[in-house]
Amino acid sequence: MWGNKKVVTDSTGQQAIAMTLDRYTTSAFRSKSTYRFCRIDMEIKLVPGNSAGTVTTFYMITEGPWQNHDEIDLEFLGNSTGQPYTLHTNMYARGKGGREKQYRLWFDPTQDYHTYTIIWNRDWTLILVDNKMLRQTKNKLMYGVPYPFYQPMRVYASLWNADDWATQGGRVKTDWSQAPFTAYFRNYRAISCTSGQSSSLCGEGSTSASGWLNQELDEKRKQQLKEVNSKYKIYDYCTDTKRFKNGFPTECVAE
């Protein structure tokens, strides 16, 4: 951990990490271990009130050369008081990103903790919110589409200022008179399969937290994804005709 952070006990008696942002210092933490294919769960309570300009992040990233890096991103873009957060998601593979999808959440993420999940296996990268499917990315290496497959990643979380772009395209700036801004993280859980582990830890079970190693989209998950896409998704690079005037990226059309 580094920056303005401390371990606190919340109202339920559970330990949480409080990360704070002011004009001079950001804060962050990272996992001690790296993972190659895993399920990561994190409970987060976001900055309340006027959070415009702030970005709270939960992501995984490799540690090799930047031009070949892999990354799975969840970025919570703050907003003016009374306006909803935007959940900005993206993925990089072999240094290639630009796969942004954005969502409005169906609850106020500042009032209580909610569970955000990254499932990363050989075939899929899935993002869940409170165990509800939000986004899926299929491994399409066979079509020449980069996928995070070969490099282990470390988990990070941070709180920082990005008022040049984060809120309404940078039109709304951070109001430093409201600082310090604080977000809370708790119940970090990482399940990863390494040699010597039992089959139950490697995803052979059928409970909600297991099965991740072979996780695919069953009918329930497909329905969840359909609902999220129709009600809560506000941007999808795969439908951005202004950005891709000469045709969409391969992964948007490859079956």
HELIX and SHEET records of a PDB file:
HELIX    1   1 TRP A   66  ASN A   68  5                                   3    
HELIX    2   2 LEU A  141  TYR A  143  5                                   3    
HELIX    3   3 GLN A  168  GLY A  170  5                                   3    
HELIX    4   4 TRP A  176  GLN A  178  5                                   3    
HELIX    5   5 TRP A  212  ASN A  214  5                                   3    
HELIX    6   6 GLU A  219  LYS A  231  1                                  13    
HELIX    7   7 TYR A  237  THR A  239  5                                   3    
HELIX    8   8 THR A  250  VAL A  253  1                                   4    
SHEET    1   A14 LYS A 132  LYS A 138  0                                        
SHEET    2   A14 TRP A 124  VAL A 129 -1                                        
SHEET    3   A14 HIS A 114  TRP A 120 -1                                        
SHEET    4   A14 CYS A  38  LYS A  45 -1                                        
SHEET    5   A14 PHE A 181  SER A 192 -1                                        
SHEET    6   A14 GLN A  15  LEU A  21 -1                                        
SHEET    7   A14 TRP A   2  THR A   9 -1                                        
SHEET    8   A14 SER A  27  TYR A  35 -1                                        
SHEET    9   A14 MET A 153  ASN A 161 -1                                        
SHEET   10   A14 THR A  54  ILE A  61 -1                                        
SHEET   11   A14 GLU A  71  LEU A  77 -1                                        
SHEET   12   A14 THR A  86  TYR A  92 -1                                        
SHEET   13   A14 LYS A 101  TYR A 103 -1                                        
SHEET   14   A14 LYS A 233  ASP A 236 -1                                        
END                                                                             
